[in-house]
Amino acid sequence: MKNYEIAVVLHPDLEIDQEATLKKVEKIITSFDGKITSTDNWGKRKLAYKMKKQDWGLYVFYQVELDPSQVRPLNEKLRITEEIMRYLIVTIDNIRYLKQPNKETKKAKK
C-alpha cells in the first residue's frame, strides 16, 4: 500500500447536494480497496480558467492508502464520472520530497 493524495474539482452546481456527490467519490475510491485517511474540503473556489464552461469549482482533497496496481483503474473510473470536472492523483512521497529543504541551501545560508 502506498500513500496518495487525490485532488478533485467538482461541478459547482453540486454545492446544494454536495454530501451525496462526496459519498459517491468516496465509494469509488473504496471500491478499489483504497483507505481514505483524511478528507479536506476547500469548498467553492474560483478557477484560474474556465473548465467545461464553468468559472467556479468545488475543491476536495483526499489522503488515500492504495495499492499501486489499483491507480490506473481508479484513474479510468474518475475520468468517466460526470460530477468530476478535473482530478489529480499524486503520491505523497513525491510531495514530501519536494517540501524538504535542500541541505546545500541551508549550509550556504549559514
C-alpha positions, 0 to 999 in steps of 0.5 A: 500500500502506498500513500496518495493524495487525490485532488478533485474539482467538482461541478459547482452546481453540486454545492446544494447536494454536495454530501451525496456527490462526496459519498459517491467519490468516496465509494469509488475510491473504496471500491478499489480497496483504497483507505481514505485517511483524511478528507479536506474540503476547500469548498467553492473556489474560483478557477484560474480558467474556465473548465467545461464552461464553468468559472467556479469549482468545488475543491476536495482533497483526499489522503488515500492508502492504495495499492499501486496496481489499483491507480490506473483503474481508479484513474479510468473510473474518475475520468468517466464520472460526470460530477468530476470536472478535473482530478489529480492523483499524486503520491505523497512521497513525491510531495514530501520530497519536494517540501524538504529543504535542500541541505546545500541551501541551508549550509550556504545560508549559514 
